[in-house]
Amino acid sequence: MQSISLEYGDALFRLLKVKIAPNGFDEKRITHNHRFYEFHFAFKGSYNYTVADKQITLKKDQFLIIPPSTPH
């Protein structure tokens, strides 16, 4: 994972780049939830994501917000 910290005014942001699991990875085994929002933004290409038992395809320039306590 790569991480970059950015400051804008008095706000601090952390950008994370995470390698996507290889094809054939069983994402059902890692379904979880947490007490905070999770944000996804596709900078290029597309990928499938399961949120609350719904399959979502996130494409280039699309943004996905997963609310707290939502299984994904």
Backbone bond lengths (Angstrom), bond angles and torsions (degrees), N, CA, C in turn:
res aa  C-N    CA-C-N  psi(-1)  N-CA   C-N-CA  omega(-1)  CA-C   N-CA-C  phi
1 M - - - 1.440 - - 1.527 107.74 -
2 Q 1.321 115.50 138.39 1.457 121.30 175.75 1.522 108.34 -108.70
3 S 1.306 117.25 145.85 1.452 121.77 -178.00 1.525 109.80 -135.28
4 I 1.332 116.04 136.93 1.462 122.15 176.81 1.528 107.09 -130.94
5 S 1.327 116.84 130.51 1.460 121.30 177.16 1.524 109.06 -99.84
6 L 1.330 116.31 136.37 1.464 122.29 179.69 1.521 109.26 -129.70
7 E 1.315 116.84 143.91 1.459 121.18 174.59 1.515 108.55 -115.82
8 Y 1.344 115.73 138.24 1.459 122.08 176.73 1.518 106.29 -138.98
9 G 1.330 117.42 108.73 1.458 119.68 -171.77 1.516 108.20 63.34
10 D 1.335 116.76 -129.06 1.457 119.42 177.90 1.532 112.30 -98.92
11 A 1.334 117.00 10.52 1.469 121.19 179.46 1.526 110.49 -95.24
12 L 1.301 115.90 145.00 1.451 122.39 177.19 1.518 108.64 -118.22
13 F 1.324 117.34 129.51 1.453 123.26 -179.59 1.519 108.79 -118.64
14 R 1.303 116.11 147.66 1.459 120.38 173.49 1.519 107.77 -123.74
15 L 1.318 116.48 122.52 1.454 122.65 176.67 1.513 108.41 -97.68
16 L 1.323 115.99 131.55 1.454 120.98 -179.34 1.513 110.31 -120.20
17 K 1.309 116.61 136.50 1.454 122.35 173.56 1.520 106.65 -116.20
18 V 1.331 115.02 117.91 1.456 120.94 -175.89 1.515 108.92 -119.33
19 K 1.310 117.41 133.89 1.456 121.67 178.00 1.527 109.88 -71.36
20 I 1.323 116.01 130.34 1.461 122.10 178.46 1.527 109.23 -73.95
21 A 1.315 116.26 142.31 1.468 121.58 -179.84 1.527 109.84 -61.57
22 P 1.320 117.91 149.71 1.471 121.65 -179.90 1.526 112.18 -64.55
23 N 1.335 115.90 159.79 1.464 121.00 177.11 1.518 109.60 -55.22
24 G 1.331 115.75 146.60 1.448 120.51 179.44 1.518 113.11 90.01
25 F 1.312 117.46 -5.50 1.460 120.83 178.15 1.516 108.75 -68.79
26 D 1.310 118.37 131.64 1.465 122.60 -177.57 1.523 109.56 -86.39
27 E 1.337 116.86 93.86 1.461 120.27 -176.47 1.526 112.75 -69.07
28 K 1.332 119.49 -16.64 1.461 120.90 178.52 1.528 111.13 -64.62
29 R 1.311 117.11 -25.71 1.460 120.33 -179.76 1.520 112.63 -72.14
30 I 1.316 118.20 -17.34 1.454 119.70 -176.98 1.526 112.76 -113.63
31 T 1.338 117.83 18.74 1.460 120.29 177.90 1.525 108.45 -60.16
32 H 1.314 114.91 132.78 1.451 120.54 -177.45 1.523 109.32 -154.64
33 N 1.300 118.26 179.03 1.461 123.42 171.55 1.521 107.66 -149.84
34 H 1.328 115.81 168.57 1.452 119.94 177.87 1.509 109.88 -150.35
35 R 1.318 116.01 177.85 1.471 121.50 -174.25 1.526 113.47 -90.76
36 F 1.302 118.17 13.75 1.465 121.04 -178.86 1.519 110.17 -134.21
37 Y 1.322 116.22 165.54 1.468 122.15 176.40 1.515 109.45 -73.03
38 E 1.326 116.25 145.79 1.463 122.11 174.18 1.523 106.88 -120.46
39 F 1.327 117.02 133.82 1.460 122.62 -176.50 1.521 110.29 -117.18
40 H 1.337 115.54 137.57 1.464 121.64 175.88 1.519 107.64 -128.90
41 F 1.318 116.56 138.81 1.466 122.29 174.61 1.520 107.45 -137.47
42 A 1.324 116.67 127.30 1.467 121.50 179.79 1.531 108.78 -92.86
43 F 1.311 116.08 114.15 1.460 120.77 179.20 1.522 112.25 -83.19
44 K 1.338 116.22 -27.65 1.456 119.95 175.54 1.524 108.01 -157.28
45 G 1.314 116.23 161.14 1.459 120.84 178.53 1.517 112.46 65.71
46 S 1.326 116.14 -153.81 1.460 121.52 178.26 1.523 108.75 -155.96
47 Y 1.328 116.32 161.72 1.450 120.33 173.92 1.525 109.71 -154.48
48 N 1.307 115.56 158.03 1.460 122.04 179.40 1.515 109.20 -96.87
49 Y 1.326 114.80 142.87 1.451 121.19 -179.23 1.512 107.79 -140.77
50 T 1.312 117.92 141.30 1.455 121.60 178.00 1.517 108.96 -103.89
51 V 1.343 115.32 122.38 1.462 121.88 179.08 1.520 107.50 -128.60
52 A 1.324 117.05 120.57 1.468 122.85 179.23 1.530 111.01 51.01
53 D 1.327 117.06 47.84 1.472 124.26 178.52 1.523 114.29 65.63
54 K 1.326 118.18 14.69 1.473 122.10 175.47 1.520 108.40 -113.79
55 Q 1.335 115.27 134.96 1.460 121.34 177.83 1.526 108.71 -84.50
56 I 1.321 117.10 125.13 1.467 122.62 -179.48 1.514 107.91 -120.87
57 T 1.331 117.17 133.51 1.457 121.60 173.62 1.520 107.54 -103.49
58 L 1.306 115.49 116.45 1.453 121.56 178.51 1.522 107.48 -96.79
59 K 1.339 116.41 122.60 1.461 122.34 -176.84 1.520 110.37 -110.15
60 K 1.322 115.45 168.10 1.464 122.63 -179.32 1.532 110.87 -45.04
61 D 1.330 115.62 132.80 1.462 125.07 177.83 1.528 114.05 69.48
62 Q 1.331 118.48 14.24 1.461 120.95 175.05 1.518 109.93 -100.27
63 F 1.329 114.82 150.95 1.452 123.09 -175.41 1.526 108.14 -121.88
64 L 1.311 117.80 135.35 1.458 123.00 179.85 1.525 108.55 -124.83
65 I 1.335 115.57 129.67 1.458 121.36 176.48 1.521 107.43 -114.72
66 I 1.329 116.45 123.83 1.459 121.41 177.52 1.533 107.02 -105.98
67 P 1.353 117.11 115.63 1.467 120.82 -177.55 1.540 111.96 -68.38
68 P 1.330 116.68 159.93 1.459 120.77 176.41 1.530 111.75 -55.69
69 S 1.311 116.07 147.61 1.477 124.81 177.40 1.520 114.12 68.23
70 T 1.328 118.58 8.78 1.471 121.48 178.81 1.524 109.15 -89.74
71 P 1.356 117.80 121.94 1.461 118.75 178.61 1.532 111.38 -65.78
72 H 1.307 115.94 137.23 1.470 121.22 179.51 1.510 109.96 -154.68
